[in-house]
Amino acid sequence: MMQIKSAEYKVSLPSVELCPDSTLPEYAFIGRSNVGKSSLINMLTGHARLAKTSATPGKTMLINYFLINGAWHLVDLPGYGYAKRSKKEQDGLQRMISGYILRREQMTCLFLLIDVRHEPQRIDLEFVTWLGENGIPFAIVFTKADKQSNAKTTASVKRFMQTLEEEWEELPPHFVTSAQSGLGRDELLDYIANINRSL
């Protein structure tokens, strides 16, 4: 199992053109605002304050780079679908996100975070469809599993994946996580480690 020996913040950038000239694989994390992305990143890396958690959703406005074990980059992308932004801000963020996802060759896998407590949201399903249409390698990470019973979580995951099955022949990998309990940490890190070994 992958051990996280070091995790350090490197840089925050406003566009893909400015991303580091690096050959290291990149694993990007994205999700709707308030999905628990910063908490998940902190749980994965074992650093309580690596990614800034905020009471205000939608605080990540830049592409944030973290170097893990000196071997790969964890990339924290801005959340999408935060209604309190102006149209201009939203369009700018969308360009930044899609620019990184579509054009960053070092991006090895995108982890799409979904709050497991909610019914499948149209905005998430549309994002999944867009990833599929563009051939982006991705996995789904269900967050906040500790906020409800195991039975509810299992039912939510099943419902979401069944919704995807209506359009997808082959479903993407998925993980169930809790930033509070550490659920899913080993599985996610193993998944990254396996990809790194195959590169």
Backbone torsions as a table, in degrees:
resi	resn	phi	psi	omega
1	MET	NA	142.4	-178.8
2	MET	-68.2	129.4	172.9
3	GLN	-99.5	133.9	175.8
4	ILE	-89.7	104.8	-178.5
5	LYS	-90.5	-31.5	178.5
6	SER	-147.7	142.7	177.1
7	ALA	-145.8	117.5	-177.9
8	GLU	-134.8	140.1	175.5
9	TYR	-69.1	136.1	-179.2
10	LYS	-110.4	-58.0	-171.4
11	VAL	-163.9	154.4	173.7
12	SER	-121.4	132.4	-171.7
13	LEU	-132.8	147.8	-177.7
14	PRO	-89.4	-7.5	-179.6
15	SER	-158.1	159.1	-177.5
16	VAL	-63.7	-29.1	-178.7
17	GLU	-61.0	-26.5	-175.9
18	LEU	-94.6	-0.5	-177.0
19	CYS	-62.0	152.4	-173.0
20	PRO	-58.2	146.0	173.7
21	ASP	-81.5	89.5	-170.3
22	SER	-141.1	149.2	176.9
23	THR	-101.6	0.9	-178.0
24	LEU	-70.3	145.3	176.1
25	PRO	-66.0	148.0	-179.7
26	GLU	-121.1	134.6	176.4
27	TYR	-117.5	113.7	-173.0
28	ALA	-101.5	144.7	179.9
29	PHE	-118.9	131.0	-178.7
30	ILE	-145.8	155.7	176.3
31	GLY	-178.8	173.1	176.5
32	ARG	-63.7	156.2	177.3
33	SER	-55.2	141.3	176.3
34	ASN	72.8	20.7	-178.6
35	VAL	-84.9	-8.7	178.9
36	GLY	95.6	29.4	-175.6
37	LYS	-66.5	-49.7	-178.8
38	SER	-61.1	-42.2	179.4
39	SER	-62.1	-40.3	179.7
40	LEU	-65.8	-43.8	179.7
41	ILE	-61.5	-42.8	178.6
42	ASN	-63.8	-39.5	178.9
43	MET	-66.3	-43.5	-179.0
44	LEU	-62.4	-43.3	-175.1
45	THR	-85.2	-13.0	-178.5
46	GLY	74.6	17.8	177.7
47	HIS	-116.2	113.2	-172.0
48	ALA	-60.7	-27.2	-174.8
49	ARG	-126.2	24.8	-178.5
50	LEU	-64.3	-57.2	175.2
51	ALA	-95.0	138.3	-176.3
52	LYS	-76.1	114.0	172.9
53	THR	-84.8	149.4	-174.3
54	SER	-141.6	145.3	175.5
55	ALA	-73.4	-20.3	178.8
56	THR	-96.6	118.6	178.8
57	PRO	-63.0	155.3	172.6
58	GLY	77.8	28.2	-178.1
59	LYS	-81.5	-28.4	-179.8
60	THR	-72.4	111.1	-177.7
61	MET	-113.5	-0.5	-175.4
62	LEU	-131.1	170.3	173.4
63	ILE	-86.8	111.8	-174.1
64	ASN	-102.7	128.1	-177.5
65	TYR	-105.8	133.6	173.4
66	PHE	-127.9	134.1	178.8
67	LEU	-96.1	124.2	-176.3
68	ILE	-111.0	124.5	178.3
69	ASN	54.2	20.8	-177.7
70	GLY	64.8	9.4	-169.0
71	ALA	-119.3	-25.5	-179.6
72	TRP	-152.5	158.5	179.3
73	HIS	-102.4	133.3	167.3
74	LEU	-96.7	126.8	-176.1
75	VAL	-116.2	121.8	-179.0
76	ASP	-98.6	109.6	-178.3
77	LEU	-93.8	154.9	177.7
78	PRO	-59.7	148.2	175.0
79	GLY	-71.4	157.9	177.7
80	TYR	-115.6	162.9	173.8
81	GLY	76.7	26.3	178.0
82	TYR	-91.3	113.0	-166.7
83	ALA	-70.0	-22.1	-172.0
84	LYS	-81.3	4.0	177.2
85	ARG	-89.7	154.4	175.7
86	SER	-69.7	160.0	178.9
87	LYS	-56.8	-42.1	-178.6
88	LYS	-62.5	-44.3	178.4
89	GLU	-62.3	-44.6	-179.1
90	GLN	-62.3	-42.9	179.8
91	ASP	-63.4	-41.3	179.1
92	GLY	-62.4	-44.2	178.6
93	LEU	-63.6	-40.9	-179.3
94	GLN	-63.0	-40.0	178.1
95	ARG	-64.0	-41.5	179.6
96	MET	-62.5	-47.7	-177.5
97	ILE	-65.1	-50.2	-176.7
98	SER	-67.8	-34.2	177.2
99	GLY	-60.3	-45.6	179.3
100	TYR	-65.1	-50.3	-173.8
101	ILE	-63.3	-40.9	-174.3
102	LEU	-83.6	-27.7	-169.1
103	ARG	-114.1	-11.1	-176.3
104	ARG	-85.4	101.9	-175.0
105	GLU	-64.3	-27.9	-178.3
106	GLN	-74.3	-13.1	-179.2
107	MET	-69.8	113.5	-172.5
108	THR	-91.3	-36.2	178.2
109	CYS	-156.5	140.7	175.6
110	LEU	-105.5	127.6	175.8
111	PHE	-99.8	116.2	-179.6
112	LEU	-97.0	117.9	-176.2
113	LEU	-90.9	133.9	179.8
114	ILE	-129.5	128.6	175.6
115	ASP	-70.9	114.2	-171.3
116	VAL	-67.9	-11.5	-176.8
117	ARG	-80.5	-12.9	-172.6
118	HIS	-103.7	155.3	169.0
119	GLU	-60.6	156.6	175.2
120	PRO	-53.4	123.8	-177.4
121	GLN	-93.8	140.8	-177.3
122	ARG	-58.6	-40.3	-177.7
123	ILE	-61.5	-37.1	178.0
124	ASP	-71.2	-42.9	-179.3
125	LEU	-64.1	-38.3	178.0
126	GLU	-66.1	-37.4	179.3
127	PHE	-65.8	-42.4	177.5
128	VAL	-60.3	-44.7	179.0
129	THR	-60.0	-43.9	179.4
130	TRP	-61.5	-42.2	177.3
131	LEU	-60.4	-43.5	179.6
132	GLY	-63.9	-43.9	-178.9
133	GLU	-62.7	-29.8	-178.4
134	ASN	-97.8	5.8	176.1
135	GLY	64.2	34.2	-178.6
136	ILE	-84.9	127.5	175.8
137	PRO	-70.8	123.6	-178.0
138	PHE	-148.2	163.4	174.3
139	ALA	-135.6	154.0	-179.9
140	ILE	-100.7	133.3	178.5
141	VAL	-119.5	111.3	176.4
142	PHE	-82.7	128.7	-176.4
143	THR	-108.5	166.7	171.9
144	LYS	65.2	34.2	-179.6
145	ALA	-64.0	-23.3	-178.6
146	ASP	-75.8	-9.8	-174.5
147	LYS	-84.9	-0.2	178.0
148	GLN	-152.4	175.8	-177.3
149	SER	-70.1	157.4	177.4
150	ASN	-58.1	-39.2	-178.5
151	ALA	-63.0	-41.6	178.4
152	LYS	-65.5	-41.6	179.2
153	THR	-61.7	-47.5	179.3
154	THR	-58.0	-43.9	-179.8
155	ALA	-65.0	-39.9	180.0
156	SER	-64.2	-45.7	-179.8
157	VAL	-62.0	-44.9	-179.3
158	LYS	-60.4	-43.3	-178.6
159	ARG	-63.5	-43.0	-178.5
160	PHE	-65.6	-46.1	-177.3
161	MET	-68.0	-33.8	176.8
162	GLN	-67.0	-35.4	176.8
163	THR	-63.2	-41.4	177.9
164	LEU	-65.1	-35.5	-176.7
165	GLU	-59.8	-23.2	179.9
166	GLU	-64.3	-26.2	-178.3
167	GLU	-116.5	-20.9	-172.7
168	TRP	-106.9	132.6	174.6
169	GLU	-76.9	-41.4	-179.6
170	GLU	-119.8	122.0	-176.7
171	LEU	-80.4	146.4	176.1
172	PRO	-69.5	158.4	174.4
173	PRO	-61.1	151.8	175.6
174	HIS	-141.2	153.5	-177.6
175	PHE	-133.2	146.3	175.7
176	VAL	-110.3	126.2	-173.2
177	THR	-132.5	160.9	169.4
178	SER	-141.9	121.5	177.3
179	ALA	-67.4	-26.7	-178.8
180	GLN	-72.3	-49.4	-173.1
181	SER	-95.6	-13.6	-176.4
182	GLY	85.3	4.8	177.8
183	LEU	-54.6	132.8	175.4
184	GLY	87.5	-8.3	-176.1
185	ARG	-61.1	-51.4	-177.1
186	ASP	-61.5	-41.7	-177.9
187	GLU	-63.6	-43.5	-179.8
188	LEU	-65.7	-45.7	-179.4
189	LEU	-66.4	-36.5	176.2
190	ASP	-63.2	-40.1	-179.7
191	TYR	-61.4	-45.4	178.4
192	ILE	-63.9	-44.7	-179.0
193	ALA	-60.1	-41.3	179.9
194	ASN	-64.3	-41.9	178.5
195	ILE	-64.2	-44.9	-179.2
196	ASN	-58.4	-39.3	179.8
197	ARG	-65.2	-30.3	-175.5
198	SER	-85.9	-8.2	-176.8
199	LEU	-75.8	NA	NA
